[in-house]
């Protein structure tokens, strides 16, 4: 049986070297008998390893590892609260440093255990034979590898993706350190489905999941770094920063997807043929989504709106918080956040209060009595408006004009300018009205209002004259 396994291993080595450039492994034939044989081989190795732990020279190493684990847990109980209190005082740290600080706090027991076990290993290697610390070295390598995986993957922001990659790499390094990698790969590769010339095995799926996850994690990190650099650039307009950021994300993720498939040996020609059919289906089923995506690109390219602009769309009035690939986030004065599809901003009439500049003119109407001098009224109205915060005196100056002679008042219009429409429009109008009220009271200018005279007729009818 050993000779058969060796022959099979030679065939597997050349095949996987041709497909994925991996290390020498065993090629499966996809038969149930071979899968059973591989599983039994792995079980024999595991069983032999467990029986070896019962030997005296191995048992005392296991006992040492357990004692070190208990000691690490005890030290963690003492050190962890103090480290947490120290971590809370670290003001001014970057987000990455805080993430690693939290990682150290959560993995304190593993860190202490790694330090303790390697101190014991180095001490034993200096005083006894290497075989007397073989199991301790294996456990130390496992613990150190798990800790390195956790530290490296801390840069991955998405918690789900980080957990998936962490467990996947933990399993992989465990198989490598315990010497079960080749047999496990052979077992997973023997579990396959064949569709004509296409063969999909469990090993290919596992490779695809881990490699694509790593590729997308690296891509997301690179995209975030590029996006942050674009946001800090003062030479590029806000809308172009968003456009370049979105294009970079699409480019990075598309390249990551195809690079990941190429690494695992997937046939990209068949994928291109399949993508054609998927594209036709998406074109019919996702018309609105595609329309919003294209509309978003048009908005970014023509610079009609940008983050920070104040817009009105129907009953919605607010400032643009962010531009997305499918929608625009608009925040109103009352704190509501509307997600408006990009297509609506293209097809509907939009009032952009700060498109070319941030100056906004507001008008208010009032009337005074005919007994008041209109020249004095106009002067007082302009001076009252200039006393209100947010009303500009330069370069846009408030003006007041007579608009007509009403039934009981002389009608005026007061026009003034502001440059911060995000601060609200109704509140600034109200403040100007209050300033006019106080100014008119101080100068004895009356604000007329309609008056009606009511006459009561006597109930006794007037007798007719003869």
C-alpha positions in Angstrom: 0.0 0.0 0.0 2.9 2.4 0.7 4.2 1.9 -2.8 0.8 2.7 -4.3 0.6 5.8 -2.3 4.1 6.9 -3.4 3.2 6.4 -7.1 0.0 8.3 -6.8 1.9 11.1 -5.0 4.3 11.5 -8.0 1.4 12.1 -10.4 -0.2 14.6 -8.1 3.0 16.6 -7.7 3.4 17.2 -11.5 -0.3 18.0 -12.0 -0.6 20.6 -9.2 2.7 22.2 -10.2 1.3 22.7 -13.7 -2.1 24.1 -12.5 -1.3 26.3 -9.5 2.5 26.2 -9.0 2.0 24.8 -5.5 4.3 22.6 -3.6 4.5 18.8 -4.3 1.2 17.3 -3.5 -0.8 14.2 -4.5 -3.1 14.0 -7.6 -6.5 12.5 -6.9 -8.4 10.2 -9.2 -11.7 11.3 -7.9 -12.8 7.8 -6.8 -14.6 7.0 -3.6 -12.1 4.2 -2.8 -9.2 6.6 -3.0 -11.0 9.1 -0.8 -11.5 6.4 1.8 -7.9 5.3 1.7 -6.7 8.9 2.2 -9.0 9.4 5.1 -7.8 6.2 6.7 -4.2 7.3 6.2 -4.9 10.6 8.0 -6.7 8.8 10.8 -3.7 6.5 11.2 -1.4 9.4 11.6 -3.6 11.2 14.1 -4.0 8.0 16.0 -0.3 7.4 16.1 0.3 10.9 17.3 -2.2 10.5 20.1 -0.7 7.2 21.1 2.7 8.9 21.2 1.5 11.4 23.7 1.1 8.5 26.2 4.8 7.9 26.2 6.7 9.3 29.3 8.9 11.7 27.3 5.9 13.1 25.5 3.4 13.2 28.5 5.6 15.4 30.6 5.8 17.9 27.7 2.0 18.0 27.5 1.9 18.6 31.2 4.4 21.4 30.9 2.3 23.0 28.2 -0.9 22.8 30.3 0.9 24.3 33.3 2.2 27.2 31.2 -1.4 27.7 29.8 -2.8 27.9 33.4 0.0 30.3 34.4 -0.7 32.5 31.3 -4.4 32.6 32.2 -3.5 33.6 35.8 -1.1 36.4 34.7 -3.8 37.6 32.1 -6.3 38.0 35.0 -3.8 40.3 36.7 -2.4 42.2 33.7 -5.4 42.6 31.5 -7.4 45.2 33.7 -4.3 47.3 34.2 -3.5 47.3 30.5 -7.1 48.3 29.7 -6.8 51.3 32.1 -3.6 52.3 30.5 -5.1 52.0 27.0 -7.9 54.4 27.9 -5.4 57.1 28.7 -3.7 56.9 25.2 -5.1 60.1 23.7 -4.1 61.1 20.2 -3.4 57.6 19.0 -4.2 56.7 15.4 -7.0 54.3 14.6 -4.5 51.6 13.6 -2.6 51.9 16.9 -5.9 51.6 18.8 -6.9 48.5 16.8 -3.6 46.8 17.7 -4.0 48.0 21.3 -7.4 46.3 21.4 -5.9 43.2 19.8 -3.3 42.9 22.5 -6.0 43.3 25.2 -8.1 40.6 23.7 -5.2 38.2 23.0 -3.3 38.8 26.2 -3.5 35.2 27.3 -2.1 34.0 23.9 0.7 36.5 24.0 1.8 35.6 27.5 1.5 31.9 26.7 3.8 32.3 23.6 6.4 34.2 25.7 6.4 31.6 28.5 6.5 28.5 26.3 9.4 29.8 24.2 11.4 30.7 27.3 10.9 27.1 28.5 11.8 25.7 25.0 15.0 27.7 24.8 15.9 26.6 28.3 15.2 22.9 27.5 17.1 23.0 24.2 20.2 24.3 26.1 20.2 21.5 28.8 18.7 18.4 27.1 18.2 16.7 23.8 15.9 18.3 21.1 13.7 15.2 21.2 12.8 16.0 24.8 11.1 19.3 23.7 9.7 18.2 20.3 6.0 18.5 21.3 6.7 21.8 23.1 8.3 23.2 20.0 5.3 22.1 17.9 2.9 23.8 20.4 5.0 26.9 20.5 5.1 27.1 16.7 1.3 26.7 16.6 0.7 29.4 19.2 3.2 31.8 17.6 1.7 31.2 14.1 -1.8 31.9 15.4 -0.6 35.1 17.1 1.1 36.3 13.9 -2.1 35.6 11.9 -4.1 37.7 14.3 -1.6 40.5 14.2 -1.4 40.6 10.4 -5.2 40.4 9.8 -5.8 43.2 12.2 -5.5 45.6 9.3 -8.6 44.1 7.8 -11.5 46.4 8.7 -14.5 44.2 7.9 -15.0 41.9 11.0 -16.7 39.1 9.0 -14.0 38.9 6.5 -11.3 39.2 9.2 -12.9 36.3 11.2 -13.2 34.2 8.0 -9.5 34.7 7.0 -8.4 34.2 10.6 -10.0 30.8 11.0 -8.9 29.7 7.5 -5.3 30.6 8.1 -5.3 29.1 11.6 -6.5 25.8 10.1 -3.8 26.0 7.3 -0.9 26.7 9.6 -2.0 24.0 12.0 -2.0 21.4 9.2 1.4 22.6 8.0 3.0 22.5 11.5 1.5 19.1 12.3 2.6 17.6 9.0 -1.0 16.8 7.8 -1.1 19.3 5.0 -0.3 17.1 2.1 -2.8 14.3 3.1 -5.5 16.9 3.9 -5.0 18.6 0.5 -5.1 15.2 -1.2 -8.3 14.3 0.6 -10.1 17.6 -0.2 -8.9 17.5 -3.8 -10.3 14.0 -4.2 -13.8 15.3 -3.3 -14.7 16.9 -6.7 -17.5 17.4 -9.2 -16.9 17.2 -12.9 -18.8 19.0 -15.6 -17.4 17.9 -18.9 -13.8 19.2 -18.9 -14.4 21.3 -15.8 -13.5 19.9 -12.5 -14.3 21.6 -9.2 -12.9 20.1 -6.0 -13.3 21.0 -2.4 -9.7 22.0 -2.3 -10.2 24.5 -5.2 -13.2 26.0 -3.4 -11.2 26.4 -0.2 -8.3 27.9 -2.1 -10.7 30.3 -3.8 -12.3 31.4 -0.6 -9.1 32.1 1.3 -7.2 33.6 -1.6 -10.0 35.8 -2.8 -10.6 36.9 0.8 -6.9 37.9 1.2 -6.9 39.6 -2.2 -10.0 41.6 -1.4 -8.7 42.5 2.0 -5.5 43.9 0.5 -7.5 45.6 -2.2 -9.8 47.3 0.3 -6.8 48.5 2.3 -5.2 49.9 -0.8 -8.4 51.6 -1.9 -8.9 53.2 1.5 -5.4 54.6 1.5 -5.8 55.9 -2.0 -9.2 57.5 -1.1 -7.8 59.2 2.0 -4.9 60.6 -0.1 -7.4 62.0 -2.6 -9.5 63.6 0.1 -6.4 65.4 1.5 -5.6 66.8 -2.0 -6.5 70.5 -2.3 -5.8 70.6 -6.0 -8.8 68.4 -6.9 -12.4 69.5 -6.5 -14.6 67.6 -4.1 -16.7 66.0 -6.8 -13.6 64.9 -8.7 -12.2 63.4 -5.5 -15.3 61.3 -5.1 -15.2 60.3 -8.8 -11.6 59.3 -8.7 -12.2 57.4 -5.5 -15.1 55.4 -7.0 -13.2 54.6 -10.1 -10.2 53.4 -8.1 -12.4 51.2 -6.0 -14.0 49.6 -9.1 -10.6 49.1 -10.7 -9.0 47.6 -7.6 -11.9 45.2 -6.9 -12.2 44.1 -10.5 -8.4 43.4 -10.7 -8.5 41.6 -7.3 -11.4 39.4 -8.5 -9.6 38.3 -11.7 -6.2 38.0 -10.0 -7.7 35.8 -7.3 -9.3 33.5 -9.9 -6.0 33.4 -11.9 -4.1 32.4 -8.8 -6.3 29.4 -8.1 -6.1 28.3 -11.7 -9.6 29.1 -12.8 -10.2 29.2 -16.6 -10.9 32.9 -17.4 -12.0 32.1 -20.9 -15.0 30.1 -19.6 -15.7 32.9 -17.2 -15.8 35.5 -20.0 -18.3 33.4 -21.9 -20.5 33.0 -18.7 -20.1 36.8 -18.0 -21.7 37.6 -21.3 -24.9 35.7 -20.4 -24.9 37.2 -16.9 -24.5 40.7 -18.3 -27.5 40.3 -20.6 -29.6 39.2 -17.6 -28.4 42.0 -15.4 -29.1 44.5 -18.2 -32.8 43.5 -18.2 -33.3 42.9 -14.5 -31.2 45.8 -13.0 -32.1 48.7 -15.3 -32.8 51.0 -12.4 -29.6 50.1 -10.6 -27.5 50.6 -13.8 -29.3 53.9 -14.5 -28.5 55.1 -11.0 -24.8 54.1 -11.4 -24.5 55.9 -14.7 -26.3 58.9 -13.3 -23.9 59.0 -10.4 -21.0 59.1 -12.9 -22.6 61.9 -14.8 -23.2 63.9 -11.7 -19.6 63.6 -10.7 -18.2 64.4 -14.1 -20.4 67.5 -14.8 -19.9 68.8 -11.2 -23.5 69.8 -11.0 -23.6 69.0 -7.3 -20.8 68.2 -4.8 -20.5 67.4 -1.1 -21.5 70.4 1.0 -23.9 71.9 -1.6 -27.3 73.1 -0.4 -30.1 71.8 -2.7 -33.9 71.7 -2.9 -35.6 68.8 -4.6 -39.4 68.9 -4.3 -40.2 69.1 -0.6 -36.6 68.2 0.4 -34.2 71.0 1.4 -30.8 70.2 2.9 -27.1 69.9 2.2 -25.4 67.0 0.5 -23.6 64.8 3.0 -22.0 62.3 0.6 -22.2 61.1 -3.0 -22.7 57.4 -3.4 -22.6 55.1 -6.4 -26.4 54.6 -6.3 -27.7 57.5 -4.3 -27.0 60.9 -2.8 -27.2 61.5 1.0 -29.0 64.8 1.8 -29.3 65.9 5.4 -32.1 68.3 6.3 -32.2 70.9 9.1 -34.3 68.6 11.3 -31.6 65.9 11.2 -33.3 63.6 8.7 -31.1 62.0 6.1 -32.7 61.4 2.7 -31.1 58.9 0.3 -32.1 60.3 -3.1 -31.4 58.0 -6.2 -29.0 59.6 -8.6 -31.5 59.2 -11.4 -33.9 61.6 -9.7 -31.2 64.3 -9.6 -30.7 63.9 -13.3 -34.3 63.8 -14.5 -35.9 66.2 -12.1 -35.4 70.0 -11.5 -33.0 70.6 -8.7 -32.3 73.9 -7.0 -28.6 74.2 -6.0 -28.3 77.1 -3.7 -24.5 77.0 -3.8 -23.7 75.8 -7.3 -21.5 78.6 -8.6 -20.9 80.4 -5.3 -22.3 80.2 -1.7 -24.1 83.5 -1.7 -27.9 83.2 -1.3 -30.3 86.1 -1.5 -33.4 86.2 0.7 -36.4 88.6 0.4 -38.9 89.6 3.1 -41.9 91.9 2.7 -43.4 94.4 5.1 -45.5 97.6 5.1 -45.6 100.9 7.1 -48.1 103.6 7.7 -48.5 106.4 5.2 -47.6 108.8 7.9 -44.0 107.6 8.0 -41.2 108.9 5.8 -40.4 106.2 3.3 -36.8 107.4 3.0 -36.3 107.0 6.7 -38.1 103.6 6.6 -35.7 102.3 3.9 -32.6 103.5 5.9 -33.8 102.0 9.2 -34.7 98.6 7.5 -31.2 98.3 5.9 -29.5 99.2 9.2 -31.6 96.7 11.1 -30.8 93.9 8.7 -27.1 94.6 9.0 -27.2 94.1 12.8 -28.3 90.4 12.4 -25.6 87.7 12.4 -25.1 85.9 9.1 -26.4 88.8 7.1 -23.6 90.1 4.8 -22.6 93.7 4.6 -19.9 93.2 2.1 -19.7 92.5 -0.9 -23.4 91.9 -0.9 -25.2 94.8 0.8 -28.8 94.7 2.0 -31.2 96.9 0.0 -34.8 98.1 0.6 -37.3 99.2 -2.1 -40.9 100.4 -2.3 -43.0 97.9 -4.2 -46.3 99.7 -4.1 -49.0 101.6 -2.3 -51.5 99.3 -0.6 -54.9 99.9 0.8 -53.6 100.8 4.2 -49.8 100.7 4.0 -46.8 101.5 1.9 -45.3 98.2 0.8 -41.6 97.4 0.9 -39.2 94.6 0.0 -36.0 94.0 2.0 -33.3 92.0 0.2 -30.2 90.7 2.0 -27.5 88.0 1.4 -26.1 85.1 3.4 -23.2 82.8 2.6 -24.1 79.8 4.8 -27.4 78.3 3.6 -26.6 75.2 5.6 -27.3 77.2 8.7 -31.0 77.4 7.7 -33.2 80.0 5.9 -36.3 80.2 8.1 -34.4 81.1 11.2 -32.4 84.0 9.5 -35.7 85.4 8.1 -37.2 85.3 11.6 -34.2 87.1 13.0 -34.4 89.9 10.4 -38.1 90.3 11.1 -37.4 90.7 14.8 -34.7 93.3 14.1 -37.1 95.3 12.0 -39.7 95.1 14.8 -37.2 96.5 17.4 -35.9 99.2 15.0 -39.4 100.4 14.0 -40.5 100.5 17.7 -37.4 102.6 18.6 -38.2 105.2 15.8 -42.0 105.2 16.3 -42.7 103.7 12.9 -46.1 102.1 12.9 -46.9 98.8 11.2 -50.5 99.2 10.0 -53.0 96.3 9.9 -56.5 96.1 8.3 -59.3 97.6 10.3 -63.0 97.1 9.9 -65.9 99.3 11.2 -69.0 97.4 12.3 -72.4 99.2 12.6 -75.3 97.8 14.5 -78.8 98.5 13.0 -81.8 99.1 15.3 -84.3 96.3 15.6 -87.3 98.8 15.2 -88.1 99.3 11.6 -88.5 102.8 10.2 -92.2 103.6 9.5 -93.0 104.3 5.9 -93.7 107.9 4.9 -97.0 108.8 3.4 
